[in-house]
Amino acid sequence: MKPVAESTTDMFGPFQPAVSFYSLKLELREKIVQMEKQKETEIEAIRENLTTAQRQVEDGASNYREQIKQHSVTICAMEERLNKVMKKNKDYQNEITSLKSTIQGIIFVRHSLHLFFASVTRCDYHLLRGASQNKLFEGPKPSHSKQTHNL
């Protein structure tokens, strides 16, 4: 028995090149259709990937915008706290200055009182000393009150 290819060649004889051209043309059309389908599938996959990537970019941008808003709120709150702390610090510095002035005044008054009492003590000492020396020279003083003795 002869192979199939030989039998077809024998069957078509001189029309062999036309048949072969026709079969190639059909085969190429099938490949073109198949390639077109594959191209459409790939284009659709690329579009889906692009859409997914765009959504991811938009979601990322949205998340970043939200983070920026939250950071802005945090920064504003921290600035308010900083302003309050700076005001308290200024008030405390003023209070410290006032208390230092008060302490200096108290120290001055204390020193002045110390000097005053030291001079008064010296004066009293001299007065008492002078009075006691005078008593020694004067002798005992008579008593003006009546004394009653109960025996």
N, CA and C atoms as an extended XYZ file, in Angstrom:
453
Properties=species:S:1:pos:R:3:atomname:S:1:resname:S:1:resid:I:1 pbc="F F F"
N         0.826       -1.168        0.000 N   MET     1
C         0.000        0.000        0.000 CA  MET     1
C         0.878        1.242        0.000 C   MET     1
N         0.411        2.259       -0.658 N   LYS     2
C         1.167        3.489       -0.792 CA  LYS     2
C         0.814        4.438        0.350 C   LYS     2
N         1.776        5.305        0.781 N   PRO     3
C         1.449        6.290        1.831 CA  PRO     3
C         0.376        7.257        1.362 C   PRO     3
N        -0.244        7.930        2.346 N   VAL     4
C        -1.380        8.822        2.082 CA  VAL     4
C        -0.940       10.007        1.247 C   VAL     4
N         0.185       10.557        1.543 N   ALA     5
C         0.658       11.723        0.811 CA  ALA     5
C         0.866       11.389       -0.662 C   ALA     5
N         1.343       10.216       -0.938 N   GLU     6
C         1.548        9.843       -2.330 CA  GLU     6
C         0.232        9.622       -3.039 C   GLU     6
N        -0.736        9.090       -2.294 N   SER     7
C        -2.018        8.837       -2.922 CA  SER     7
C        -2.715       10.137       -3.276 C   SER     7
N        -2.584       11.178       -2.415 N   THR     8
C        -3.197       12.466       -2.736 CA  THR     8
C        -2.483       13.117       -3.901 C   THR     8
N        -1.172       12.937       -3.988 N   THR     9
C        -0.432       13.519       -5.104 CA  THR     9
C        -0.839       12.860       -6.404 C   THR     9
N        -1.055       11.616       -6.338 N   ASP    10
C        -1.454       10.906       -7.543 CA  ASP    10
C        -2.868       11.305       -7.938 C   ASP    10
N        -3.672       11.552       -6.913 N   MET    11
C        -5.059       11.839       -7.176 CA  MET    11
C        -5.233       13.208       -7.849 C   MET    11
N        -4.490       14.257       -7.366 N   PHE    12
C        -4.670       15.587       -7.921 CA  PHE    12
C        -3.758       15.841       -9.122 C   PHE    12
N        -2.739       15.103       -9.199 N   GLY    13
C        -1.843       15.165      -10.345 CA  GLY    13
C        -1.303       16.555      -10.624 C   GLY    13
N        -1.628       17.115      -11.789 N   PRO    14
C        -1.062       18.403      -12.168 CA  PRO    14
C        -1.588       19.579      -11.335 C   PRO    14
N        -2.667       19.395      -10.595 N   PHE    15
C        -3.224       20.489       -9.777 CA  PHE    15
C        -2.588       20.556       -8.397 C   PHE    15
N        -1.597       19.748       -8.228 N   GLN    16
C        -0.924       19.655       -6.939 CA  GLN    16
C        -0.495       21.026       -6.399 C   GLN    16
N         0.183       21.917       -7.122 N   PRO    17
C         0.577       23.208       -6.557 CA  PRO    17
C        -0.615       24.050       -6.139 C   PRO    17
N        -1.723       24.016       -6.779 N   ALA    18
C        -2.889       24.796       -6.408 CA  ALA    18
C        -3.482       24.290       -5.111 C   ALA    18
N        -3.530       22.975       -4.946 N   VAL    19
C        -4.079       22.388       -3.725 CA  VAL    19
C        -3.167       22.724       -2.553 C   VAL    19
N        -1.914       22.622       -2.757 N   SER    20
C        -0.970       22.913       -1.691 CA  SER    20
C        -1.054       24.398       -1.301 C   SER    20
N        -1.230       25.282       -2.277 N   PHE    21
C        -1.396       26.695       -1.996 CA  PHE    21
C        -2.668       26.942       -1.201 C   PHE    21
N        -3.747       26.286       -1.600 N   TYR    22
C        -5.035       26.427       -0.921 CA  TYR    22
C        -4.945       25.933        0.520 C   TYR    22
N        -4.316       24.813        0.777 N   SER    23
C        -4.191       24.273        2.129 CA  SER    23
C        -3.295       25.174        2.987 C   SER    23
N        -2.242       25.717        2.385 N   LEU    24
C        -1.398       26.669        3.119 CA  LEU    24
C        -2.179       27.923        3.479 C   LEU    24
N        -3.000       28.377        2.525 N   LYS    25
C        -3.813       29.568        2.770 CA  LYS    25
C        -4.775       29.323        3.917 C   LYS    25
N        -5.423       28.169        3.963 N   LEU    26
C        -6.344       27.829        5.060 CA  LEU    26
C        -5.591       27.722        6.383 C   LEU    26
N        -4.452       27.093        6.310 N   GLU    27
C        -3.640       26.927        7.513 CA  GLU    27
C        -3.193       28.286        8.059 C   GLU    27
N        -2.782       29.174        7.185 N   LEU    28
C        -2.355       30.520        7.600 CA  LEU    28
C        -3.523       31.319        8.171 C   LEU    28
N        -4.705       31.170        7.563 N   ARG    29
C        -5.887       31.882        8.082 CA  ARG    29
C        -6.231       31.387        9.480 C   ARG    29
N        -6.128       30.080        9.682 N   GLU    30
C        -6.390       29.533       11.018 CA  GLU    30
C        -5.373       30.072       12.028 C   GLU    30
N        -4.113       30.152       11.604 N   LYS    31
C        -3.078       30.691       12.490 CA  LYS    31
C        -3.329       32.163       12.782 C   LYS    31
N        -3.752       32.900       11.763 N   ILE    32
C        -4.053       34.339       11.957 CA  ILE    32
C        -5.201       34.497       12.943 C   ILE    32
N        -6.268       33.709       12.783 N   VAL    33
C        -7.412       33.763       13.700 CA  VAL    33
C        -6.956       33.402       15.109 C   VAL    33
N        -6.157       32.359       15.217 N   GLN    34
C        -5.652       31.926       16.508 CA  GLN    34
C        -4.772       33.019       17.136 C   GLN    34
N        -3.913       33.624       16.333 N   MET    35
C        -3.051       34.696       16.823 CA  MET    35
C        -3.857       35.927       17.220 C   MET    35
N        -4.916       36.224       16.454 N   GLU    36
C        -5.807       37.345       16.790 CA  GLU    36
C        -6.465       37.094       18.153 C   GLU    36
N        -6.937       35.866       18.377 N   LYS    37
C        -7.550       35.525       19.667 CA  LYS    37
C        -6.529       35.659       20.794 C   LYS    37
N        -5.317       35.151       20.532 N   GLN    38
C        -4.260       35.238       21.535 CA  GLN    38
C        -3.916       36.706       21.820 C   GLN    38
N        -3.877       37.507       20.744 N   LYS    39
C        -3.593       38.943       20.890 CA  LYS    39
C        -4.680       39.614       21.725 C   LYS    39
N        -5.942       39.311       21.455 N   GLU    40
C        -7.058       39.888       22.214 CA  GLU    40
C        -6.977       39.465       23.690 C   GLU    40
N        -6.647       38.200       23.927 N   THR    41
C        -6.506       37.701       25.304 CA  THR    41
C        -5.385       38.441       26.030 C   THR    41
N        -4.259       38.611       25.344 N   GLU    42
C        -3.132       39.318       25.943 CA  GLU    42
C        -3.459       40.786       26.186 C   GLU    42
N        -4.156       41.402       25.223 N   ILE    43
C        -4.565       42.809       25.392 CA  ILE    43
C        -5.490       42.937       26.591 C   ILE    43
N        -6.440       42.007       26.719 N   GLU    44
C        -7.373       42.036       27.863 CA  GLU    44
C        -6.615       41.853       29.176 C   GLU    44
N        -5.646       40.941       29.203 N   ALA    45
C        -4.843       40.723       30.414 CA  ALA    45
C        -4.034       41.973       30.754 C   ALA    45
N        -3.472       42.609       29.733 N   ILE    46
C        -2.703       43.846       29.960 CA  ILE    46
C        -3.614       44.952       30.485 C   ILE    46
N        -4.831       45.055       29.928 N   ARG    47
C        -5.789       46.066       30.402 CA  ARG    47
C        -6.165       45.819       31.864 C   ARG    47
N        -6.401       44.545       32.207 N   GLU    48
C        -6.731       44.211       33.590 CA  GLU    48
C        -5.570       44.553       34.521 C   GLU    48
N        -4.350       44.213       34.087 N   ASN    49
C        -3.173       44.542       34.895 CA  ASN    49
C        -3.024       46.051       35.052 C   ASN    49
N        -3.273       46.779       33.965 N   LEU    50
C        -3.187       48.230       34.006 CA  LEU    50
C        -4.251       48.806       34.948 C   LEU    50
N        -5.474       48.302       34.848 N   THR    51
C        -6.551       48.755       35.723 CA  THR    51
C        -6.222       48.467       37.190 C   THR    51
N        -5.705       47.269       37.442 N   THR    52
C        -5.314       46.900       38.809 CA  THR    52
C        -4.206       47.819       39.315 C   THR    52
N        -3.226       48.066       38.461 N   ALA    53
C        -2.116       48.942       38.849 CA  ALA    53
C        -2.618       50.361       39.120 C   ALA    53
N        -3.553       50.852       38.270 N   GLN    54
C        -4.112       52.191       38.479 CA  GLN    54
C        -4.876       52.262       39.804 C   GLN    54
N        -5.659       51.200       40.104 N   ARG    55
C        -6.379       51.168       41.380 CA  ARG    55
C        -5.410       51.179       42.560 C   ARG    55
N        -4.335       50.400       42.417 N   GLN    56
C        -3.342       50.360       43.494 CA  GLN    56
C        -2.682       51.724       43.695 C   GLN    56
N        -2.372       52.389       42.592 N   VAL    57
C        -1.778       53.723       42.682 CA  VAL    57
C        -2.763       54.700       43.329 C   VAL    57
N        -4.027       54.635       42.908 N   GLU    58
C        -5.041       55.521       43.482 CA  GLU    58
C        -5.251       55.228       44.965 C   GLU    58
N        -5.294       53.937       45.332 N   ASP    59
C        -5.440       53.569       46.745 CA  ASP    59
C        -4.237       54.048       47.555 C   ASP    59
N        -3.040       53.860       46.995 N   GLY    60
C        -1.824       54.327       47.678 CA  GLY    60
C        -1.849       55.837       47.857 C   GLY    60
N        -2.243       56.549       46.802 N   ALA    61
C        -2.318       58.008       46.881 CA  ALA    61
C        -3.369       58.423       47.910 C   ALA    61
N        -4.486       57.729       47.917 N   SER    62
C        -5.540       58.024       48.897 CA  SER    62
C        -5.043       57.787       50.318 C   SER    62
N        -4.334       56.683       50.507 N   ASN    63
C        -3.771       56.393       51.836 CA  ASN    63
C        -2.768       57.465       52.244 C   ASN    63
N        -1.927       57.882       51.304 N   TYR    64
C        -0.955       58.933       51.609 CA  TYR    64
C        -1.654       60.250       51.956 C   TYR    64
N        -2.721       60.570       51.225 N   ARG    65
C        -3.481       61.795       51.536 CA  ARG    65
C        -4.057       61.723       52.945 C   ARG    65
N        -4.597       60.564       53.305 N   GLU    66
C        -5.152       60.382       54.653 CA  GLU    66
C        -4.059       60.505       55.708 C   GLU    66
N        -2.914       59.913       55.440 N   GLN    67
C        -1.790       60.026       56.378 CA  GLN    67
C        -1.353       61.471       56.518 C   GLN    67
N        -1.327       62.195       55.412 N   ILE    68
C        -0.945       63.614       55.459 CA  ILE    68
C        -1.930       64.391       56.319 C   ILE    68
N        -3.223       64.117       56.154 N   LYS    69
C        -4.234       64.790       56.984 CA  LYS    69
C        -4.016       64.476       58.456 C   LYS    69
N        -3.791       63.197       58.764 N   GLN    70
C        -3.581       62.802       60.155 CA  GLN    70
C        -2.316       63.443       60.724 C   GLN    70
N        -1.257       63.481       59.921 N   HIS    71
C        -0.023       64.117       60.383 CA  HIS    71
C        -0.236       65.618       60.597 C   HIS    71
N        -1.024       66.231       59.727 N   SER    72
C        -1.315       67.662       59.880 CA  SER    72
C        -2.050       67.918       61.193 C   SER    72
N        -3.029       67.066       61.489 N   VAL    73
C        -3.781       67.215       62.743 CA  VAL    73
C        -2.843       67.022       63.932 C   VAL    73
N        -1.982       66.010       63.838 N   THR    74
C        -1.028       65.742       64.920 CA  THR    74
C        -0.082       66.919       65.100 C   THR    74
N         0.420       67.457       63.997 N   ILE    75
C         1.343       68.591       64.069 CA  ILE    75
C         0.652       69.796       64.692 C   ILE    75
N        -0.592       70.063       64.299 N   CYS    76
C        -1.333       71.195       64.872 CA  CYS    76
C        -1.524       71.001       66.379 C   CYS    76
N        -1.885       69.794       66.776 N   ALA    77
C        -2.081       69.520       68.201 CA  ALA    77
C        -0.769       69.696       68.966 C   ALA    77
N         0.317       69.222       68.376 N   MET    78
C         1.616       69.361       69.045 CA  MET    78
C         2.046       70.829       69.115 C   MET    78
N         1.740       71.603       68.076 N   GLU    79
C         2.057       73.033       68.109 CA  GLU    79
C         1.265       73.731       69.209 C   GLU    79
N        -0.009       73.365       69.359 N   GLU    80
C        -0.824       73.946       70.437 CA  GLU    80
C        -0.236       73.597       71.795 C   GLU    80
N         0.140       72.328       71.983 N   ARG    81
C         0.751       71.900       73.247 CA  ARG    81
C         2.058       72.645       73.492 C   ARG    81
N         2.848       72.806       72.430 N   LEU    82
C         4.114       73.522       72.564 CA  LEU    82
C         3.870       74.967       72.979 C   LEU    82
N         2.876       75.608       72.362 N   ASN    83
C         2.553       76.997       72.730 CA  ASN    83
C         2.118       77.089       74.191 C   ASN    83
N         1.291       76.133       74.642 N   LYS    84
C         0.857       76.135       76.040 CA  LYS    84
C         2.042       75.948       76.975 C   LYS    84
N         2.921       75.009       76.623 N   VAL    85
C         4.092       74.745       77.467 CA  VAL    85
C         5.018       75.960       77.486 C   VAL    85
N         5.184       76.603       76.343 N   MET    86
C         6.036       77.797       76.285 CA  MET    86
C         5.437       78.918       77.136 C   MET    86
N         4.099       79.064       77.108 N   LYS    87
C         3.455       80.082       77.927 CA  LYS    87
C         3.638       79.768       79.411 C   LYS    87
N         3.440       78.488       79.785 N   LYS    88
C         3.651       78.095       81.176 CA  LYS    88
C         5.099       78.340       81.586 C   LYS    88
N         6.018       78.021       80.691 N   ASN    89
C         7.433       78.233       80.981 CA  ASN    89
C         7.707       79.714       81.236 C   ASN    89
N         7.120       80.565       80.406 N   LYS    90
C         7.298       82.010       80.581 CA  LYS    90
C         6.707       82.452       81.923 C   LYS    90
N         5.511       81.934       82.242 N   ASP    91
C         4.890       82.271       83.530 CA  ASP    91
C         5.770       81.802       84.686 C   ASP    91
N         6.312       80.598       84.575 N   TYR    92
C         7.181       80.072       85.633 CA  TYR    92
C         8.461       80.905       85.754 C   TYR    92
N         9.005       81.331       84.634 N   GLN    93
C        10.204       82.166       84.679 CA  GLN    93
C         9.908       83.487       85.372 C   GLN    93
N         8.735       84.059       85.057 N   ASN    94
C         8.339       85.306       85.735 CA  ASN    94
C         8.157       85.063       87.231 C   ASN    94
N         7.543       83.945       87.592 N   GLU    95
C         7.351       83.616       89.006 CA  GLU    95
C         8.699       83.413       89.696 C   GLU    95
N         9.629       82.747       89.012 N   ILE    96
C        10.964       82.532       89.583 CA  ILE    96
C        11.641       83.877       89.826 C   ILE    96
N        11.556       84.783       88.855 N   THR    97
C        12.154       86.108       89.001 CA  THR    97
C        11.529       86.842       90.178 C   THR    97
N        10.201       86.760       90.297 N   SER    98
C         9.493       87.413       91.404 CA  SER    98
C         9.923       86.823       92.749 C   SER    98
N         9.998       85.489       92.811 N   LEU    99
C        10.404       84.837       94.062 CA  LEU    99
C        11.842       85.161       94.421 C   LEU    99
N        12.720       85.262       93.413 N   LYS   100
C        14.104       85.653       93.685 CA  LYS   100
C        14.154       87.054       94.274 C   LYS   100
N        13.338       87.969       93.723 N   SER   101
C        13.281       89.329       94.263 CA  SER   101
C        12.786       89.310       95.696 C   SER   101
N        11.757       88.484       95.945 N   THR   102
C        11.215       88.376       97.306 CA  THR   102
C        12.273       87.822       98.260 C   THR   102
N        12.994       86.805       97.813 N   ILE   103
C        14.047       86.213       98.655 CA  ILE   103
C        15.128       87.246       98.934 C   ILE   103
N        15.522       88.003       97.924 N   GLN   104
C        16.533       89.046       98.134 CA  GLN   104
C        16.027       90.082       99.138 C   GLN   104
N        14.749       90.432       99.039 N   GLY   105
C        14.158       91.374      100.002 CA  GLY   105
C        14.167       90.795      101.408 C   GLY   105
N        13.811       89.523      101.533 N   ILE   106
C        13.789       88.864      102.848 CA  ILE   106
C        15.202       88.804      103.418 C   ILE   106
N        16.171       88.484      102.576 N   ILE   107
C        17.562       88.422      103.032 CA  ILE   107
C        18.016       89.800      103.511 C   ILE   107
N        17.638       90.826      102.770 N   PHE   108
C        18.009       92.188      103.167 CA  PHE   108
C        17.374       92.557      104.506 C   PHE   108
N        16.074       92.248      104.644 N   VAL   109
C        15.368       92.555      105.899 CA  VAL   109
C        15.988       91.764      107.040 C   VAL   109
N        16.276       90.507      106.812 N   ARG   110
C        16.882       89.655      107.846 CA  ARG   110
C        18.240       90.216      108.270 C   ARG   110
N        19.037       90.585      107.276 N   HIS   111
C        20.347       91.160      107.577 CA  HIS   111
C        20.185       92.472      108.356 C   HIS   111
N        19.228       93.285      107.909 N   SER   112
C        18.988       94.562      108.604 CA  SER   112
C        18.538       94.309      110.035 C   SER   112
N        17.626       93.329      110.222 N   LEU   113
C        17.166       93.003      111.575 CA  LEU   113
C        18.309       92.456      112.423 C   LEU   113
N        19.135       91.643      111.821 N   HIS   114
C        20.288       91.096      112.541 CA  HIS   114
C        21.193       92.235      113.019 C   HIS   114
N        21.472       93.171      112.101 N   LEU   115
C        22.303       94.318      112.496 CA  LEU   115
C        21.621       95.149      113.571 C   LEU   115
N        20.307       95.350      113.418 N   PHE   116
C        19.558       96.135      114.389 CA  PHE   116
C        19.615       95.468      115.766 C   PHE   116
N        19.307       94.151      115.794 N   PHE   117
C        19.309       93.459      117.081 CA  PHE   117
C        20.721       93.365      117.668 C   PHE   117
N        21.707       93.281      116.794 N   ALA   118
C        23.084       93.264      117.297 CA  ALA   118
C        23.416       94.600      117.947 C   ALA   118
N        23.003       95.698      117.334 N   SER   119
C        23.287       97.015      117.914 CA  SER   119
C        22.458       97.237      119.175 C   SER   119
N        21.196       96.768      119.181 N   VAL   120
C        20.347       96.907      120.371 CA  VAL   120
C        20.945       96.084      121.513 C   VAL   120
N        21.399       94.894      121.182 N   THR   121
C        21.986       94.038      122.201 CA  THR   121
C        23.237       94.696      122.788 C   THR   121
N        24.054       95.271      121.929 N   ARG   122
C        25.245       95.959      122.422 CA  ARG   122
C        24.865       97.147      123.291 C   ARG   122
N        23.849       97.877      122.834 N   CYS   123
C        23.400       99.030      123.621 CA  CYS   123
C        22.841       98.569      124.966 C   CYS   123
N        22.000       97.532      124.929 N   ASP   124
C        21.428       97.008      126.171 CA  ASP   124
C        22.535       96.506      127.091 C   ASP   124
N        23.498       95.861      126.518 N   TYR   125
C        24.598       95.333      127.315 CA  TYR   125
C        25.325       96.486      128.003 C   TYR   125
N        25.589       97.515      127.207 N   HIS   126
C        26.285       98.667      127.790 CA  HIS   126
C        25.411       99.372      128.816 C   HIS   126
N        24.127       99.476      128.524 N   LEU   127
C        23.214      100.117      129.477 CA  LEU   127
C        23.112       99.292      130.750 C   LEU   127
N        22.954       98.009      130.593 N   LEU   128
C        22.855       97.135      131.759 CA  LEU   128
C        24.163       97.132      132.539 C   LEU   128
N        25.235       97.105      131.841 N   ARG   129
C        26.532       97.119      132.498 CA  ARG   129
C        26.719       98.421      133.268 C   ARG   129
N        26.375       99.486      132.592 N   GLY   130
C        26.472      100.802      133.262 CA  GLY   130
C        25.528      100.869      134.443 C   GLY   130
N        24.334      100.334      134.338 N   ALA   131
C        23.358      100.369      135.426 CA  ALA   131
C        23.817       99.493      136.567 C   ALA   131
N        24.380       98.367      136.269 N   SER   132
C        24.829       97.477      137.342 CA  SER   132
C        26.038       98.061      138.048 C   SER   132
N        26.873       98.773      137.351 N   GLN   133
C        28.021       99.407      138.001 CA  GLN   133
C        27.546      100.540      138.903 C   GLN   133
N        26.532      101.238      138.451 N   ASN   134
C        25.977      102.311      139.285 CA  ASN   134
C        25.344      101.741      140.543 C   ASN   134
N        24.728      100.589      140.489 N   LYS   135
C        24.081       99.968      141.640 CA  LYS   135
C        25.135       99.569      142.681 C   LYS   135
N        26.254       99.159      142.218 N   LEU   136
C        27.306       98.760      143.146 CA  LEU   136
C        27.774       99.946      143.989 C   LEU   136
N        27.822      101.065      143.359 N   PHE   137
C        28.305      102.235      144.075 CA  PHE   137
C        27.221      102.887      144.902 C   PHE   137
N        25.997      102.705      144.597 N   GLU   138
C        24.914      103.362      145.311 CA  GLU   138
C        24.543      102.627      146.589 C   GLU   138
N        24.662      101.351      146.595 N   GLY   139
C        24.248      100.592      147.761 CA  GLY   139
C        22.811      100.168      147.639 C   GLY   139
N        22.287       99.495      148.676 N   PRO   140
C        20.906       99.024      148.594 CA  PRO   140
C        19.915      100.169      148.696 C   PRO   140
N        18.860      100.055      148.004 N   LYS   141
C        17.817      101.087      148.037 CA  LYS   141
C        16.781      100.669      149.063 C   LYS   141
N        16.279      101.664      149.827 N   PRO   142
C        15.237      101.344      150.812 CA  PRO   142
C        13.953      100.961      150.100 C   PRO   142
N        13.255      100.090      150.718 N   SER   143
C        12.015       99.601      150.134 CA  SER   143
C        10.877      100.515      150.618 C   SER   143
N         9.987      100.906      149.793 N   HIS   144
C         8.889      101.787      150.113 CA  HIS   144
C         7.663      101.026      150.552 C   HIS   144
N         7.656       99.798      150.388 N   SER   145
C         6.474       99.029      150.720 CA  SER   145
C         6.589       98.555      152.170 C   SER   145
N         5.473       98.380      152.801 N   LYS   146
C         5.440       97.918      154.182 CA  LYS   146
C         5.498       96.410      154.175 C   LYS   146
N         6.371       95.917      154.993 N   GLN   147
C         6.491       94.483      155.070 CA  GLN   147
C         5.916       94.030      156.390 C   GLN   147
N         5.125       93.040      156.361 N   THR   148
C         4.564       92.459      157.563 CA  THR   148
C         5.126       91.092      157.734 C   THR   148
N         5.596       90.849      158.926 N   HIS   149
C         6.180       89.536      159.194 CA  HIS   149
C         5.230       88.762      160.052 C   HIS   149
N         4.892       87.643      159.641 N   ASN   150
C         4.040       86.733      160.430 CA  ASN   150
C         4.932       85.700      161.069 C   ASN   150
N         4.950       85.673      162.380 N   LEU   151
C         5.753       84.694      163.116 CA  LEU   151
C         4.917       83.751      163.837 C   LEU   151
